[in-house]
Structure formats: C-alpha cells, structure tokens
Amino acid sequence: MSTKMTGPVEAYFEGRNARDLARALSGFSETAVVHDESRTHHGRAEISAWMQNTIEAYDDHSRLLRVEADGNGLIATAEVSGNFLGSPITLRYRFVTDGGMIAILEIAP
C-alpha cells in the first residue's frame, strides 16, 4: 500500500469485517454522507442502518489491495467477497475527511 490508512478509515474496514458496527461507524462525522449502490445515506443513523442492511444482505468482507492519498482524503481499493453475484469484486472507496473524521464515503466499482 502506498499510503497509510487514517484511524477512521482503518476503523471502518476493521469494524465491518469484524461485524463491530460501533467501531466501523466511529470515524464518521455526525453529518457524514455515504454514496453506495445509487443511494445516498445522510448522518450516522442512516449510515449505521446502511451498514447493518448491507452486511445482512451480502455478508461481505473486504481485503484491502491499495490505499492512496486523494487531496483531503484517501482512495482505498479492496477486493470484496460475499453473498452476491460476481463475488469477489474490486471496489473503490473514496473517503473525504474533515476535522479528522469521515465526511464523505463514495463506493464504486
């Protein structure tokens, strides 16, 4: 990996993989926004529900392949496997941080 992950990004991946949603959510700001699967989730309550729903639907796990600096954030590329057509797939996670917290997360192929 070319760049070291920040604490909030590391907590997101480690928490999701361990099914520790409190840890996965810990790095998101109160007003954070997540864009995934053509949907937008606003604030920690919606993001928490999105995490729970996607874990239940896909039982997904991520293996980080690369992390790169991107202005005021990071782009993490991960191989994601789970209960979905085409598993495993490679996804790109774009994290924008503000004040040391995740403000925006965009997930795309």
Buried (B, 14 or more C-beta within 10 A) or exposed (E): EEEEBBEBBBBBBBBBBEEEBEBBBBBBBEEBBBBBEEEEBEBBEBBBEBBEEBBEEBEBBBEBEEBEEEEEBBBBBBBBBBEBEEBBBEBEBBBBBEEEBBBBBBBEE
